[in-house]
Amino acid sequence: MWHRRQLVRVLALIWAFSFNVISAVSAQSASATRQTGSTHPKSSAVKKPSATTKSKATKAGSKKRKRKVSTPRLRRMRKAFVASASLRPMAQQLLQDRTPQAYTGVETYARRHAKEDAGALAWLVLGYAHVVDHDYAKAIDPLNRAKANAGDLGDYVSYYLGNSYLQSGRNAEAVATLAEFATKYPDSQLIRDAGVLYANALLTESRGDEALAVLEKQRQPVRADAELVLGRAYEATGQKAKEAPALRNLDYTMPTSFEADIAGTELRKLGQTSATVTERKTRADLLAKGKRYSDAADEYRALLNEVGAEEKPGVQLALASALLRSGHAKEGKQIIASVPESAGEAGAQRLYLMGEIARASDDDGGFLRTVEQLRQSAPTSPWFEQSLLTAGNIYLLKHDYDKAIEAYRELQQRFPDGSRAAYAHWKAAWLTLRQGHNDEAKSQFEDQISWYPAAAEVPPALYWRARLAEEEGDIEKARAFYVKLSDRFRNYYYGELARQRLKGLKPSDDPVHYEILDKVQTLPAKAKIIDDEIPTDDLEVQKAQLLANGGLVDFAVRELQAAAAEDKGNWEAPEAARLYADGGQYNRAIQIMKRTVPNYFAVDIPDLPRNYWEALFPKPYWTDLKKFSSQNALDPYLVASLIRQESEFNAAAVSNKNAVGLMQLLPKTGKLVAKEEKLRHFNATQLFTPAVNLQLGTRYFRGMVDKFGAFEYALAAYNAGSDRVQDWLSQGKYRDAQEFVESIPFTETREYVQAILRNANVYRQLYGAP
């Protein structure tokens, strides 16, 4: 039997993480809404809520649905929703900042509405804010006050109250709060979370058998937190034979979870460290897949002396790969040196890793020698295919275009059906044009369209083949290619360029048909998306809207998803996006809609409902954005597009290079520009303030435009740096800025520039004059 204090001490850690896992999405909401914070008087972070926030979905053309009979529960929630509209900005501010003033504001509202459901929502928000702050003892009182009028929010109140009791050491009260959860709230989205929490509480009261009964009923689908508590429950009830397998299952099949580390510690305490080689290899592979390369390397290293002779080279190669990816190329090189040469894919992988290790050490010569070895020993291996792509890119960056063409062309010819073939063929064709071999380039552009009609390189191939036709005076062909490009790739970067070129061409009375254009893959035939009516008579939908009034948007979206799973309409994604946008989380709204309509750039504006487009291309912080854009003679839509690409309007965004805020400024850049703008007492934290970030970001971008003279060059410099752009501009003459953009050797920067210019065009179509 465990010593009671040991149980409590260990479980406290488990409970803390269990709560974090369960509420991680919700806590993320509170953190993410920091983007809305602005001290500038004209910069509004939170949209002013109306008395009702009915979706725009009830439009002509939307799918009508049979109304459900209104119920007392539904009427009660609607009443609470209308009554709590004024709570939303206060709740959002509290969950965003959790300052004493914000707490006071929501508490004042709660007390003023103490006898109403709107007051209960306010108490829930207060309690949840304390939970986010890990101040569980303070969460108890407001959550208790919420109980009386919680109504259909009772499951959220009970769950967080039970959790707060447990975290505060009031275990018996936690048990009492959670005991009837499944009975009271059988349809709650929190029912399984509450089961894990309840089992934890039962364990603290030495009621292991009851905890097991709860957990074993809810074991599928497998969850890391539930498996850990299950293992502890087996231990508490003396079922050692079941404890170790449960912990081992967690440690070896879910090794990237936080709970797996605890399970591993417990297994070592039990002396249960033995596992099959297969289990350990699986664990290492999962760690590598989860990008925990250092941990994966430790696992592979430990396996080296335990695997058989046949398996050892594979483990060595996996170890070397993990070391390379974790920044330990020197040790990886030593491991590779110990791997015997062999034929087949293992030998090819060995050579490939040798090349990558050489490249990590800036030894391009060493890398290229491994490419030659792969050419001789493994000419059909995918490792050679990858190495050829890397070789082409190396030559490209070195401005050795002839050798780059050779490498790309070899890749395409050796692996014509490979995943990189279309890209390699395009790079060879494009560099051929840049070398001035126009006739050869024309043929290759047409081959690109014929051989890879579904590839991402078709739009540039169509455009530049048309440009060459124009230059030769073949206006009919140029027009046909431009028209195809504009129709099929409507809102792509090259689609808009094609329309601009068409304006300069005389119309044709008898257009010529070119069979090659028939090869361009058409969009999948799908029914036009209509704006389905939201089932506001659905309890979960109404519950979601009420939760959103409390700033609890992630909870609200969870309820919407549950309702949509039953309703089968297409309203859930735009409605979830609307809730996120109303809460200032524009990045979450954009991401939802990108997943919902991934091919949106290929369709015309009328082909998607208006609210889809507005979620994809929002206009937050517009007053400040327009003001500072105008002050710097910038198109506000271009600036909005730049922000969409940089941060998706997340004012709290911080990159891995420490770029901050809406326009992703480095603190040192912000300091320099603040000095130019005579912004007194500037400090780096002000970059999180939207107005300040916009003021400095637009001024900095204007400086780029002034330096380079064209927006294309300025955007490239904003992403990759001025020195690189100057280097690229020095590599021969360009017809125009469009040829420069396609010639940018960094895929990220090239696509970045094209995306921003493309997005600015969509903004103009949607909203007209700024």
SVG drawing of the C-alpha trace seen along z (x, -y; Angstrom):
<svg xmlns="http://www.w3.org/2000/svg" viewBox="-43 -62 78 73">
<polyline fill="none" stroke="black" stroke-width="0.4" points="0.0,0.0 1.2,-3.5 2.0,-5.9 -0.8,-8.5 1.4,-11.5 3.4,-9.9 0.1,-9.3 -1.0,-12.9 2.4,-14.3 2.6,-12.3 -1.0,-12.7 -0.8,-16.4 1.6,-16.5 -0.7,-14.3 -3.8,-16.4 -2.0,-19.5 -1.1,-18.1 -4.4,-16.4 -6.1,-19.7 -3.7,-21.4 -4.4,-18.8 -8.1,-19.0 -8.2,-22.8 -5.1,-23.4 -7.3,-24.6 -9.2,-26.9 -6.1,-28.3 -4.7,-28.8 -7.8,-30.9 -7.0,-33.1 -3.4,-33.5 -4.2,-33.9 -6.6,-36.8 -3.6,-38.9 -3.5,-39.8 -6.5,-42.1 -4.7,-44.2 -4.2,-47.8 -3.6,-50.9 -4.2,-53.1 -7.6,-54.8 -8.6,-54.1 -7.5,-50.5 -10.3,-48.2 -9.5,-44.7 -13.0,-43.4 -15.9,-43.8 -18.8,-45.5 -21.5,-42.8 -25.0,-43.4 -27.9,-42.4 -28.1,-39.4 -25.4,-37.8 -27.4,-35.8 -25.3,-34.5 -25.6,-36.0 -26.3,-32.5 -30.1,-33.1 -29.9,-34.5 -31.7,-33.9 -30.4,-30.8 -29.5,-29.1 -30.8,-25.7 -34.0,-25.9 -34.5,-23.5 -37.5,-22.5 -37.7,-24.3 -37.7,-22.3 -40.3,-22.9 -39.0,-25.5 -38.3,-24.0 -38.0,-25.7 -34.3,-25.0 -33.8,-26.6 -35.9,-29.6 -33.9,-30.0 -30.6,-29.9 -31.8,-32.4 -32.9,-34.8 -29.5,-34.4 -27.7,-34.9 -29.5,-38.2 -29.0,-39.4 -25.3,-38.6 -24.3,-40.5 -22.7,-43.3 -20.6,-40.8 -18.6,-39.7 -16.1,-42.5 -15.4,-42.4 -15.0,-38.6 -12.7,-38.7 -10.6,-41.4 -10.4,-39.3 -9.4,-36.1 -6.9,-38.1 -5.1,-40.0 -6.4,-38.7 -5.6,-42.0 -7.2,-43.1 -9.2,-45.7 -10.5,-43.0 -11.5,-40.7 -13.3,-43.6 -15.2,-44.5 -16.6,-40.9 -17.3,-40.4 -19.3,-43.7 -21.3,-42.4 -21.9,-39.1 -23.1,-40.7 -25.4,-43.0 -26.9,-40.0 -26.7,-37.6 -30.2,-36.2 -29.9,-35.7 -28.3,-33.2 -26.2,-35.9 -24.7,-36.4 -24.0,-32.7 -22.1,-32.9 -20.0,-35.8 -19.2,-33.8 -18.1,-30.9 -15.8,-33.2 -14.4,-34.5 -13.8,-31.0 -12.2,-29.8 -9.9,-32.9 -8.6,-31.9 -8.1,-28.3 -6.1,-29.7 -4.0,-31.6 -3.6,-28.3 -5.2,-30.1 -7.6,-27.2 -8.6,-28.2 -9.9,-31.6 -11.8,-29.8 -14.0,-27.9 -16.2,-30.8 -17.2,-32.2 -17.9,-28.7 -20.0,-27.9 -21.9,-31.1 -22.5,-30.1 -24.2,-26.8 -27.6,-28.2 -28.4,-29.7 -26.0,-27.7 -28.7,-25.9 -27.2,-24.2 -23.7,-25.5 -23.8,-23.3 -21.4,-20.8 -18.7,-23.4 -19.3,-24.8 -19.2,-21.3 -16.1,-20.3 -14.1,-23.3 -15.4,-23.4 -14.4,-19.7 -11.0,-20.4 -10.5,-23.4 -11.5,-21.5 -9.0,-18.7 -6.2,-21.1 -6.8,-22.8 -6.6,-19.6 -10.3,-19.5 -10.6,-16.0 -13.9,-14.9 -15.6,-17.9 -14.1,-17.2 -15.6,-13.6 -19.0,-14.9 -19.0,-17.5 -18.1,-15.0 -19.9,-11.9 -23.1,-12.5 -21.6,-14.3 -22.3,-11.5 -25.9,-11.2 -26.6,-14.9 -24.9,-15.7 -24.9,-12.6 -24.5,-14.6 -21.8,-16.9 -18.7,-17.4 -16.8,-17.2 -18.1,-13.8 -14.9,-11.9 -12.7,-14.7 -14.8,-14.7 -14.5,-10.9 -10.7,-11.1 -10.9,-13.9 -13.4,-12.0 -11.1,-8.9 -8.2,-11.1 -10.4,-12.4 -11.4,-8.9 -7.8,-7.8 -7.0,-10.5 -9.8,-9.1 -8.4,-5.6 -11.3,-4.4 -9.3,-2.7 -11.9,-0.1 -14.4,-2.9 -11.8,-4.7 -11.2,-1.6 -14.9,-1.2 -15.0,-4.7 -11.9,-4.4 -12.4,-1.0 -15.8,-2.0 -14.2,-5.0 -10.9,-3.5 -11.6,-3.8 -10.4,-5.8 -7.1,-5.7 -6.0,-8.9 -2.7,-9.4 -4.1,-11.1 -6.7,-8.3 -4.1,-5.6 -1.8,-7.1 -4.5,-7.4 -5.6,-3.8 -2.1,-2.5 -2.1,-4.3 -5.5,-2.9 -4.3,0.6 -1.3,-0.1 -3.6,-1.5 -5.8,1.6 -2.8,4.0 -3.3,5.2 0.4,5.2 -0.1,7.5 -2.3,4.9 -0.4,1.8 2.8,2.3 1.1,3.1 -1.0,0.0 2.0,-2.2 4.1,-0.4 1.3,-0.9 1.5,-4.6 5.3,-4.9 5.9,-2.9 2.9,-3.9 2.4,-7.5 6.0,-8.6 5.6,-12.2 2.9,-12.8 3.8,-14.4 2.2,-11.5 4.6,-9.1 7.5,-10.6 5.7,-10.0 4.8,-6.5 8.5,-5.8 9.5,-7.0 6.9,-4.8 8.0,-1.8 11.6,-2.3 10.4,-2.4 8.6,0.8 11.7,2.4 9.6,2.9 12.2,1.5 12.3,4.6 10.7,4.3 11.1,6.0 13.4,4.6 10.4,4.0 8.7,2.0 11.7,-0.2 12.3,-0.7 8.7,-1.7 9.1,-4.2 12.2,-5.7 10.5,-5.9 7.5,-7.7 9.8,-10.1 11.6,-10.9 8.2,-11.3 7.2,-13.7 10.4,-15.7 11.8,-15.0 15.1,-14.1 17.3,-14.3 15.1,-11.8 14.9,-9.6 18.7,-9.6 19.0,-8.5 16.6,-5.6 18.4,-4.5 21.7,-4.7 20.5,-2.5 19.3,0.1 22.7,0.4 24.0,3.1 20.8,5.1 19.7,5.5 21.0,8.3 23.6,7.9 20.9,7.7 19.0,4.9 22.0,2.9 22.7,0.9 19.1,-0.3 19.3,-1.5 22.6,-3.2 21.2,-5.0 18.1,-6.1 20.5,-7.3 22.6,-9.3 19.5,-10.9 18.2,-11.9 21.6,-13.3 21.7,-15.3 18.3,-16.8 19.0,-17.6 22.1,-19.6 24.8,-16.9 26.1,-16.4 29.6,-15.6 28.5,-12.6 26.2,-11.6 29.3,-11.5 31.0,-9.1 28.0,-6.8 27.8,-6.8 31.5,-5.9 30.8,-2.8 28.1,-1.6 29.4,0.9 28.9,0.2 26.1,2.2 23.9,2.4 20.3,1.6 18.3,-1.1 20.3,-0.9 23.5,-1.6 21.7,-4.5 20.5,-6.0 23.9,-5.8 25.4,-7.8 22.5,-10.2 23.1,-10.9 26.8,-11.3 26.0,-13.9 23.5,-15.7 26.1,-15.7 28.7,-17.2 26.2,-19.9 25.4,-20.7 29.2,-21.4 29.1,-23.7 31.1,-21.0 29.3,-21.3 32.2,-19.4 31.8,-16.5 28.0,-16.5 28.5,-16.4 30.9,-13.5 28.1,-11.5 25.8,-12.4 28.2,-10.9 28.5,-7.8 24.7,-7.4 24.6,-7.8 26.9,-4.9 25.6,-2.6 21.9,-3.5 20.6,-5.2 17.0,-4.3 16.8,-5.0 14.6,-7.8 17.6,-8.8 19.4,-9.6 16.3,-11.5 16.4,-13.7 20.1,-14.2 19.7,-15.4 17.2,-18.0 19.5,-19.2 22.4,-19.4 20.3,-21.4 19.4,-23.8 23.1,-24.2 24.1,-25.0 21.2,-27.5 22.3,-29.3 25.9,-29.4 24.6,-30.9 26.0,-27.9 22.9,-27.7 24.2,-25.2 25.0,-22.6 21.7,-23.4 19.8,-22.6 21.8,-19.4 20.8,-18.3 17.2,-19.2 16.9,-17.6 18.6,-14.4 16.1,-14.2 13.1,-14.6 14.4,-12.1 15.4,-9.4 12.3,-9.8 9.6,-11.1 6.8,-9.9 8.4,-10.9 6.9,-13.5 9.7,-16.0 9.6,-15.5 7.3,-18.4 9.2,-20.9 12.5,-19.8 11.3,-20.0 10.0,-23.5 13.3,-24.7 15.2,-23.4 12.8,-25.0 12.9,-28.3 16.6,-28.5 16.7,-27.6 14.7,-30.8 16.9,-32.8 19.9,-31.6 18.3,-33.1 17.4,-29.9 13.9,-30.9 13.1,-28.3 14.1,-25.5 12.2,-27.1 9.0,-27.3 9.1,-23.6 9.8,-22.8 7.0,-25.1 4.6,-23.1 6.0,-19.8 5.4,-21.0 1.7,-21.5 1.4,-18.2 3.3,-16.0 2.3,-17.5 -1.1,-19.0 -2.1,-18.8 1.1,-20.2 1.6,-23.5 3.9,-24.7 1.2,-24.8 0.2,-28.5 3.7,-29.8 4.2,-27.6 1.0,-28.9 1.9,-32.5 5.5,-32.5 4.6,-30.5 2.1,-33.2 4.7,-35.9 7.1,-34.3 4.2,-34.1 3.6,-37.8 7.2,-38.6 7.1,-36.6 3.9,-38.4 1.8,-35.3 -1.1,-37.2 -3.7,-34.4 -1.6,-31.9 -0.8,-34.4 -4.4,-35.3 -5.6,-31.6 -3.0,-30.8 -3.9,-33.9 -7.6,-33.1 -7.1,-29.6 -4.9,-30.7 -7.4,-33.4 -10.4,-31.0 -8.8,-28.0 -6.6,-29.7 -8.9,-32.6 -7.4,-34.2 -3.9,-32.9 -0.9,-35.2 -0.5,-34.4 -4.3,-34.5 -4.4,-38.2 -1.2,-38.8 -2.9,-37.1 -5.9,-39.4 -3.6,-42.4 -1.8,-41.2 -5.1,-40.5 -6.1,-44.2 -3.3,-45.1 -4.2,-42.6 -6.8,-43.2 -9.8,-40.9 -10.2,-38.1 -13.2,-37.5 -12.3,-33.9 -10.2,-32.5 -7.8,-29.6 -8.1,-26.4 -4.9,-24.8 -5.2,-21.2 -2.5,-21.4 -4.8,-23.6 -7.3,-20.8 -4.7,-18.9 -4.9,-21.4 -6.6,-19.6 -10.1,-21.0 -11.3,-21.7 -13.1,-18.7 -16.8,-18.9 -18.5,-19.8 -21.9,-21.3 -21.7,-25.0 -21.3,-25.8 -24.3,-27.5 -24.6,-29.3 -26.6,-26.9 -28.8,-28.3 -27.5,-27.7 -29.9,-25.6 -30.3,-28.2 -33.0,-26.0 -30.4,-23.4 -29.4,-23.3 -25.7,-22.9 -25.7,-25.8 -27.5,-28.0 -25.1,-26.8 -22.1,-27.7 -23.4,-31.2 -23.9,-31.7 -20.4,-30.5 -19.1,-32.9 -20.7,-35.7 -18.4,-34.7 -15.3,-34.8 -15.1,-31.0 -14.8,-30.6 -12.9,-27.2 -15.7,-25.8 -18.2,-27.3 -16.5,-25.8 -16.5,-22.4 -20.3,-22.6 -20.7,-23.7 -18.7,-20.7 -20.9,-18.3 -24.0,-19.9 -22.7,-19.8 -21.8,-16.1 -25.6,-15.5 -27.0,-18.2 -24.7,-17.4 -24.9,-21.0 -21.9,-23.0 -22.6,-25.9 -20.2,-24.8 -16.9,-26.1 -18.0,-29.6 -19.9,-29.9 -16.8,-28.8 -14.7,-31.2 -17.2,-34.0 -16.9,-33.2 -13.1,-33.3 -13.1,-36.5 -15.6,-38.1 -13.2,-37.2 -10.3,-38.8 -8.7,-35.4 -8.6,-36.1 -5.8,-33.7 -7.9,-30.8 -10.8,-31.9 -8.5,-32.0 -7.1,-28.6 -10.5,-27.0 -11.6,-28.4 -8.4,-27.4 -9.0,-23.8 -12.7,-24.0 -12.1,-25.3 -8.4,-24.6 -8.9,-25.4 -10.5,-28.8 -7.9,-30.7 -9.1,-28.7 -12.7,-30.0 -14.3,-33.3 -15.7,-35.5 -19.4,-34.7 -18.7,-30.9 -18.3,-31.0 -20.6,-32.6 -19.6,-36.1 -18.9,-35.1 -16.4,-32.5 -14.4,-35.2 -14.7,-37.7 -13.4,-35.1 -10.5,-34.3 -9.7,-37.9 -10.6,-39.9 -10.1,-43.6 -9.2,-43.9 -7.5,-47.0 -8.6,-48.7 -8.7,-52.3 -5.1,-52.2 -4.0,-50.0 -5.5,-52.4 -4.1,-55.5 -0.6,-54.3 -0.7,-52.9 -1.8,-56.2 0.8,-58.1 3.4,-56.0 1.8,-56.0 1.0,-52.3 -2.0,-50.5 -3.9,-49.4 -4.9,-46.1 -1.2,-45.3 -0.4,-46.0 -3.4,-43.8 -2.1,-41.1 1.4,-41.3 0.0,-41.0 -2.1,-38.0 1.0,-36.3 3.2,-37.3 0.9,-36.7 -2.6,-36.0 -3.6,-39.1 -2.3,-37.5 -1.0,-40.5 0.6,-38.2 2.6,-36.2 6.2,-35.6 8.3,-33.7 11.2,-31.3 13.5,-34.2 11.8,-36.5 9.9,-38.6 6.9,-40.1 3.3,-41.1 1.2,-41.8 4.0,-42.7 6.5,-40.5 9.2,-43.1 12.4,-42.2 12.8,-44.2 16.1,-45.8 14.2,-46.8 11.4,-48.2 13.8,-50.3 15.5,-51.7 12.2,-52.7 10.8,-54.0 13.7,-56.4 13.0,-57.5 9.3,-58.0 10.3,-59.9 8.3,-57.5 9.5,-58.3 10.1,-55.8 9.8,-52.9 10.3,-49.4 10.0,-46.0 6.8,-45.0 5.0,-47.8 5.4,-45.7 2.5,-43.6 0.3,-46.7 -1.4,-46.6 -1.3,-50.4 2.4,-50.6 3.3,-47.6 1.3,-49.0 3.0,-52.4 6.5,-51.0 5.8,-48.2 4.4,-50.3 7.2,-52.8 9.8,-50.0 8.1,-48.6 8.0,-52.0 11.7,-52.2 12.1,-49.0 9.9,-50.3 11.9,-53.5 15.2,-51.5 14.2,-49.1 11.6,-51.0 9.1,-48.1 6.8,-46.4 8.0,-42.9 11.5,-43.7 10.5,-45.3 8.4,-42.3 11.2,-39.9 13.5,-42.1 11.0,-42.1 11.1,-38.3 14.6,-37.4 16.6,-40.6 18.0,-43.5 21.4,-41.9 19.9,-38.8 17.6,-40.9 20.5,-43.0 22.4,-39.8 19.4,-38.4 19.0,-41.6 22.6,-41.5 22.1,-38.1 21.5,-39.5 18.7,-41.5 15.0,-40.8 12.2,-41.6 10.2,-43.0 9.5,-42.5 7.5,-39.4 10.5,-37.6 12.5,-38.6 9.8,-37.0 9.8,-33.7 13.6,-33.7 13.8,-34.1 15.8,-31.0 14.2,-30.6 10.9,-28.9 9.6,-30.4 10.3,-33.9 9.1,-33.4 5.7,-32.0 5.6,-34.8 5.8,-37.6 3.3,-35.9 0.9,-35.2 0.9,-38.8 0.3,-40.3 -2.4,-37.7 -4.1,-38.4 -4.1,-42.1 -6.0,-41.5 -8.6,-39.4 -9.0,-42.1 -9.7,-44.7 -12.3,-42.4 -14.1,-41.9 -14.1,-45.4 -13.6,-47.8 -11.8,-51.1 -10.1,-51.1"/>
</svg>
